[in-house]
Amino acid sequence: MDESSDIHRLQIDGKEVILVGTAHVSTASVDLVEKVIQDERPDTVCVELCKARFESLTQKQKWQDTDLYRVVKDKKVMVLLSNLLLAYFQKKIGSKLGIRPGAEIIRAIECAGAVGAGILLADRDIRTTLSRVWRLMGFVTRFRLLFHFIGSVADSEAITEAEIEEMKKTDVLESLLTEVGKTFPQVRMVLIDERDQYLTEMIRTAPGEKILAVVGAGHVPGIKNNWHKEVDMEALRSLPPKGRFSSVMKWAIPGLIIAIFVFGFLFPGREAAANMITSWVLATGIMAGLGAVAAFAHPLTILSAILSAPLTTLHPLIAAGWVAGLVEAVVVKPKVKDFERLIDDISSLKGFWRNKITRILLVVVFTNLGATIGTLVAIPLLLRFLK
């Protein structure tokens, strides 16, 4: 057959490796994957998926099994929300192109079974990838990244026909991540560069003499560049230690605020201390409550945010958003239909607020953001009473 420019042939330890670069929302990529697998009949087909993403594509029941209480308690809300934002962007572009996101991966798996080839999920676990992103970024940068993604997916509503045609030639999701990487170097390193290394090692150590790998076109240059380099898989699978500065600040800020309260009580006097406490309660409580309101939380959830924020902002191991998120989960009680509609609901920004699952995630994020703003507002108010 005529060799496509999207097909790259590599050699390693006597193995023939056929690298197929695809756009994740391209019908041409689907057809190419099917033809190459049928013609080459490889021993193993590697696909750019981890187990979690594979299950999300093939098992609708997976979302119904999501334990929201565990997500909130384990502080994985931002990770899950980021994953959903990425899925939203790809689904939105896919709807404009008239193709299901990941269709070429599904076709590769189907064709592998048809020719008797083994299937290898070659990508790093998405939860590890996103967790590494959060660990390497500061608190403020995390929220900048979140709103950058929100802005990017919002811009997808106004994509022109010319831009759609251009997207057919590339890996759309990787293009988004590359663009984000220009603003957030840590994101590019983890989401693209590290995964290039991970995919490289998984592909070149796959079983069989003829290996065919289906990956996003954006990963092809990185895989080829790393092909003869050593890859430390243990390092890529591990979570980097939390930064010492962030760990210190987690305790230092509450300690400083408590010290201000004590100083105000001992020197200006009880009246000043009472005013400081009132200012603290109002600033943190009101801002946390406004954060919950912004997420369209239930009234009881808003009340829990207001009441918990003055205390949780002084405790480094508890956050107002976690309290509000758990209350929201108990009060609104997501149903099976919410999980079943999740993928469809995230096709629009309105759906993020309408679906009970994503609304709980937004309640956590916006309540925490409000409480943080309240803390920043309250500190100068407290200092004013020390004069």
C-alpha positions as CSV (number, residue, x, y, z in Angstrom):
1,M,0.0,0.0,0.0
2,D,1.0,3.7,-0.4
3,E,2.8,4.7,2.7
4,S,1.1,7.6,4.6
5,S,3.1,10.4,6.1
6,D,1.4,9.5,9.4
7,I,3.1,6.1,9.4
8,H,6.6,5.9,10.9
9,R,8.6,2.7,11.0
10,L,11.2,2.1,13.8
11,Q,13.4,-0.8,14.8
12,I,14.5,-1.9,18.3
13,D,16.1,-5.2,19.4
14,G,15.0,-7.1,16.3
15,K,11.4,-5.8,16.5
16,E,9.6,-3.8,13.8
17,V,7.5,-1.0,15.3
18,I,4.9,0.8,13.2
19,L,4.0,4.2,14.7
20,V,0.7,5.6,13.5
21,G,0.2,9.3,14.3
22,T,-3.5,10.3,14.5
23,A,-5.8,13.2,15.2
24,H,-8.2,12.1,18.0
25,V,-11.2,13.6,16.2
26,S,-10.5,12.7,12.6
27,T,-12.4,10.3,10.4
28,A,-9.3,9.9,8.2
29,S,-7.4,8.7,11.2
30,V,-10.0,6.1,11.9
31,D,-9.8,4.8,8.3
32,L,-6.0,4.8,8.4
33,V,-5.8,2.9,11.6
34,E,-8.2,0.2,10.3
35,K,-6.3,-0.2,7.0
36,V,-2.8,-0.3,8.6
37,I,-3.8,-3.0,11.2
38,Q,-5.5,-5.1,8.5
39,D,-2.5,-4.8,6.2
40,E,0.3,-5.3,8.7
41,R,-1.4,-7.8,11.1
42,P,0.8,-7.0,14.0
43,D,1.5,-9.2,17.1
44,T,0.5,-6.4,19.4
45,V,-1.4,-3.1,19.0
46,C,-0.4,-0.4,21.5
47,V,-2.9,2.4,22.1
48,E,-2.6,5.8,23.7
49,L,-4.8,5.0,26.6
50,C,-4.5,4.1,30.3
51,K,-6.9,1.7,32.1
52,A,-9.0,4.6,33.5
53,R,-9.4,6.3,30.1
54,F,-10.0,3.0,28.4
55,E,-12.9,2.3,30.9
56,S,-14.3,5.8,30.4
57,L,-14.5,5.1,26.6
58,T,-15.8,1.6,26.8
59,Q,-17.7,1.3,30.1
60,K,-20.6,3.7,30.8
61,Q,-21.0,1.9,34.2
62,K,-17.6,3.4,35.2
63,W,-19.1,6.8,36.0
64,Q,-21.9,5.2,38.0
65,D,-19.3,3.6,40.2
66,T,-17.6,6.9,41.0
67,D,-17.3,7.5,44.7
68,L,-17.8,11.2,45.1
69,Y,-17.3,11.1,48.9
70,R,-13.9,9.5,48.3
71,V,-13.0,12.0,45.6
72,V,-13.6,14.9,48.0
73,K,-12.0,13.2,51.0
74,D,-8.9,12.2,49.0
75,K,-8.5,15.8,47.7
76,K,-8.8,14.6,44.1
77,V,-11.5,17.1,43.1
78,M,-9.2,19.3,41.0
79,V,-7.8,16.2,39.3
80,L,-11.2,14.9,38.4
81,L,-12.5,18.3,37.3
82,S,-9.5,18.9,35.1
83,N,-10.0,15.4,33.5
84,L,-13.6,16.3,32.8
85,L,-12.6,19.7,31.3
86,L,-10.2,17.9,28.9
87,A,-13.0,15.5,28.0
88,Y,-15.4,18.4,27.4
89,F,-13.0,20.2,25.1
90,Q,-12.4,17.0,23.0
91,K,-16.1,16.1,22.9
92,K,-17.0,19.7,21.8
93,I,-14.5,19.7,18.9
94,G,-15.6,16.1,18.1
95,S,-19.2,17.2,17.7
96,K,-18.2,20.0,15.4
97,L,-16.2,17.5,13.3
98,G,-19.0,14.9,13.4
99,I,-17.0,12.2,15.0
100,R,-16.8,10.6,18.4
101,P,-13.6,11.6,20.3
102,G,-11.2,8.6,20.5
103,A,-13.0,6.8,17.7
104,E,-9.6,5.8,16.1
105,I,-8.6,4.2,19.4
106,I,-11.8,2.2,19.6
107,R,-11.4,1.1,16.0
108,A,-7.7,0.1,16.7
109,I,-8.9,-2.1,19.6
110,E,-11.6,-3.7,17.5
111,C,-9.3,-4.3,14.5
112,A,-6.6,-5.8,16.8
113,G,-9.2,-8.3,18.0
114,A,-10.2,-9.1,14.5
115,V,-6.6,-10.0,13.4
116,G,-5.7,-11.8,16.6
117,A,-3.3,-9.1,17.9
118,G,-2.8,-8.4,21.6
119,I,-3.8,-5.0,23.0
120,L,-1.5,-3.0,25.2
121,L,-2.7,0.2,27.0
122,A,0.5,2.2,26.7
123,D,-0.3,5.5,28.3
124,R,0.4,6.5,31.9
125,D,-2.5,6.5,34.3
126,I,-4.3,9.9,33.8
127,R,-4.7,10.2,37.6
128,T,-0.9,10.0,38.0
129,T,-0.4,12.5,35.3
130,L,-2.8,15.1,36.7
131,S,-1.6,14.5,40.2
132,R,2.0,15.2,39.1
133,V,0.8,18.4,37.5
134,W,-0.8,19.6,40.8
135,R,2.2,18.6,42.9
136,L,4.6,20.6,40.6
137,M,2.4,23.7,40.7
138,G,1.7,26.3,43.3
139,F,-1.8,27.0,44.7
140,V,-2.3,30.2,42.6
141,T,-0.9,28.6,39.5
142,R,-3.4,25.7,39.8
143,F,-6.3,28.1,39.7
144,R,-4.7,30.0,36.8
145,L,-4.5,26.7,34.9
146,L,-8.1,25.8,35.8
147,F,-9.4,29.2,34.5
148,H,-7.1,29.0,31.5
149,F,-8.8,25.7,30.5
150,I,-12.2,27.1,31.1
151,G,-11.3,30.0,28.8
152,S,-10.0,27.6,26.2
153,V,-13.0,25.4,26.2
154,A,-15.3,28.5,26.1
155,D,-13.4,29.7,23.0
156,S,-14.2,26.4,21.3
157,E,-17.8,27.6,21.0
158,A,-16.7,30.1,18.3
159,I,-14.4,27.9,16.1
160,T,-14.5,28.8,12.4
161,E,-14.8,26.4,9.5
162,A,-11.2,27.1,8.5
163,E,-10.0,26.2,12.0
164,I,-12.1,23.0,12.0
165,E,-10.4,21.9,8.7
166,E,-7.0,22.6,10.2
167,M,-7.9,20.6,13.3
168,K,-8.6,17.6,11.1
169,K,-4.9,17.5,10.4
170,T,-3.7,17.5,14.0
171,D,-4.2,16.0,17.4
172,V,-6.6,18.5,18.8
173,L,-6.2,17.7,22.5
174,E,-2.4,17.7,22.2
175,S,-2.6,21.1,20.4
176,L,-4.5,22.5,23.4
177,L,-2.0,21.1,25.8
178,T,0.9,22.5,23.7
179,E,-0.7,25.9,23.8
180,V,-1.2,25.7,27.5
181,G,2.4,24.6,27.9
182,K,3.6,27.9,26.6
183,T,2.0,29.6,29.6
184,F,2.6,26.8,32.1
185,P,5.9,25.0,31.4
186,Q,5.2,22.5,34.2
187,V,2.1,21.4,32.4
188,R,3.9,20.7,29.2
189,M,6.6,18.8,30.9
190,V,4.1,16.4,32.6
191,L,1.3,16.2,30.1
192,I,3.5,15.9,27.0
193,D,7.2,15.4,27.5
194,E,6.9,12.8,30.3
195,R,4.1,11.0,28.5
196,D,6.3,10.9,25.3
197,Q,8.9,9.1,27.4
198,Y,6.4,6.7,29.0
199,L,4.8,5.8,25.7
200,T,8.2,5.2,24.2
201,E,9.2,2.7,26.8
202,M,5.8,0.9,26.7
203,I,5.8,0.6,22.9
204,R,9.4,-0.6,22.5
205,T,9.0,-3.2,25.3
206,A,5.6,-4.5,24.0
207,P,5.5,-8.3,23.4
208,G,5.9,-9.6,19.8
209,E,8.1,-9.1,16.8
210,K,5.8,-6.7,15.0
211,I,4.3,-3.9,17.1
212,L,1.8,-1.3,15.9
213,A,1.3,1.8,18.0
214,V,-1.6,4.2,17.6
215,V,-0.8,7.6,19.3
216,G,-1.7,11.2,18.9
217,A,0.3,13.0,16.2
218,G,1.6,15.4,18.8
219,H,3.5,12.5,20.5
220,V,5.2,11.2,17.4
221,P,8.2,13.6,17.4
222,G,8.8,13.0,21.1
223,I,8.6,9.2,20.8
224,K,11.1,9.2,17.9
225,N,13.4,11.6,19.8
226,N,13.4,9.3,22.9
227,W,13.5,6.0,20.9
228,H,17.1,5.2,21.8
229,K,17.2,6.9,25.2
230,E,16.9,5.3,28.6
231,V,13.6,5.9,30.4
232,D,13.2,5.8,34.2
233,M,9.6,4.4,34.4
234,E,9.7,4.3,38.2
235,A,10.3,8.0,38.3
236,L,7.5,8.7,35.8
237,R,5.0,6.6,37.8
238,S,5.8,8.3,41.2
239,L,4.5,11.5,42.7
240,P,7.0,14.2,43.4
241,P,7.3,15.2,47.1
242,K,5.2,18.2,48.1
243,G,7.2,21.4,48.0
244,R,8.8,22.4,51.3
245,F,7.6,26.0,50.8
246,S,4.0,25.0,50.4
247,S,4.2,22.7,53.4
248,V,5.6,25.4,55.5
249,M,3.1,28.0,54.4
250,K,0.2,25.6,55.0
251,W,1.0,25.9,58.7
252,A,2.7,29.3,58.8
253,I,-0.3,31.3,57.6
254,P,-2.8,29.9,60.1
255,G,-0.1,30.2,62.8
256,L,0.4,33.9,61.9
257,I,-3.3,34.6,62.0
258,I,-3.7,33.0,65.4
259,A,-0.7,35.0,66.6
260,I,-2.4,38.2,65.5
261,F,-5.5,37.2,67.4
262,V,-3.5,36.5,70.6
263,F,-1.5,39.7,70.2
264,G,-4.7,41.7,69.7
265,F,-6.2,40.2,72.9
266,L,-3.1,40.9,75.0
267,F,-2.3,44.4,74.0
268,P,-5.0,46.5,72.4
269,G,-7.5,44.5,74.5
270,R,-10.6,42.4,74.4
271,E,-12.6,44.9,72.3
272,A,-10.0,44.9,69.6
273,A,-9.8,41.1,69.7
274,A,-13.6,40.9,69.4
275,N,-13.5,43.2,66.4
276,M,-10.8,41.1,64.8
277,I,-12.7,37.9,65.3
278,T,-15.8,39.5,63.8
279,S,-13.9,40.7,60.8
280,W,-12.4,37.3,60.3
281,V,-15.7,35.5,60.5
282,L,-17.4,37.9,58.1
283,A,-14.6,38.1,55.6
284,T,-13.9,34.3,55.3
285,G,-17.5,33.2,55.8
286,I,-19.1,35.6,53.3
287,M,-16.5,35.0,50.6
288,A,-16.7,31.2,51.0
289,G,-20.5,31.5,50.8
290,L,-20.3,33.6,47.6
291,G,-18.0,30.9,46.1
292,A,-20.7,28.3,46.9
293,V,-23.3,30.6,45.4
294,A,-21.3,30.9,42.2
295,A,-21.4,27.1,41.9
296,F,-25.2,27.2,42.3
297,A,-24.9,25.2,45.5
298,H,-27.9,24.1,47.7
299,P,-28.8,26.7,50.4
300,L,-27.7,24.3,53.1
301,T,-24.4,23.9,51.3
302,I,-24.0,27.7,51.2
303,L,-24.7,27.8,54.9
304,S,-22.2,25.1,55.6
305,A,-19.6,27.1,53.6
306,I,-20.3,30.3,55.6
307,L,-20.1,28.5,59.0
308,S,-17.1,26.3,58.3
309,A,-14.8,28.8,56.5
310,P,-13.8,30.8,59.6
311,L,-12.6,27.6,61.3
312,T,-11.2,25.6,58.3
313,T,-9.1,28.6,57.1
314,L,-7.3,28.3,60.4
315,H,-6.7,24.5,60.0
316,P,-4.1,23.4,57.4
317,L,-5.7,19.9,57.0
318,I,-9.3,20.9,56.4
319,A,-10.8,23.1,53.7
320,A,-14.2,24.8,53.5
321,G,-14.7,23.4,50.0
322,W,-14.4,19.9,51.3
323,V,-17.0,20.5,53.9
324,A,-19.3,22.2,51.4
325,G,-18.7,19.5,48.8
326,L,-19.6,16.7,51.2
327,V,-22.8,18.6,52.3
328,E,-23.8,19.1,48.7
329,A,-23.3,15.4,47.9
330,V,-25.5,14.5,50.9
331,V,-28.2,17.1,50.2
332,V,-28.6,16.8,46.4
333,K,-27.9,13.0,46.3
334,P,-26.7,12.4,42.7
335,K,-28.6,9.7,41.0
336,V,-27.7,7.1,38.4
337,K,-29.1,9.3,35.7
338,D,-26.6,12.1,36.6
339,F,-23.7,9.7,36.0
340,E,-25.3,8.4,32.8
341,R,-25.8,12.0,31.5
342,L,-22.3,13.1,32.6
343,I,-20.5,12.8,29.3
344,D,-23.4,14.5,27.5
345,D,-23.8,17.3,30.1
346,I,-20.1,18.3,29.9
347,S,-20.7,19.1,26.2
348,S,-21.7,22.6,27.4
349,L,-20.5,24.9,30.1
350,K,-24.1,25.1,31.3
351,G,-24.1,21.3,31.7
352,F,-21.2,21.6,34.2
353,W,-23.5,23.5,36.5
354,R,-26.6,21.5,35.7
355,N,-25.2,18.0,36.4
356,K,-25.1,17.2,40.1
357,I,-21.8,15.4,39.8
358,T,-19.8,18.3,38.2
359,R,-21.7,20.8,40.4
360,I,-20.3,19.1,43.5
361,L,-16.8,19.4,42.1
362,L,-17.4,23.1,41.3
363,V,-18.8,23.7,44.8
364,V,-15.5,22.4,46.3
365,V,-13.4,24.5,43.9
366,F,-15.3,27.8,44.2
367,T,-15.8,27.5,47.9
368,N,-12.1,27.0,48.5
369,L,-11.4,29.9,46.2
370,G,-13.8,32.1,48.0
371,A,-12.3,31.1,51.4
372,T,-8.8,31.9,50.2
373,I,-9.9,35.3,48.9
374,G,-11.6,35.9,52.3
375,T,-8.4,35.1,54.1
376,L,-6.4,37.6,52.0
377,V,-9.0,40.2,52.6
378,A,-9.2,39.6,56.3
379,I,-5.5,39.8,57.1
380,P,-5.2,43.6,56.5
381,L,-8.4,44.1,58.4
382,L,-7.0,42.3,61.4
383,L,-3.8,44.3,61.3
384,R,-5.8,47.5,61.4
385,F,-7.0,46.7,64.9
386,L,-3.5,46.4,66.2
387,K,-2.8,50.1,65.9
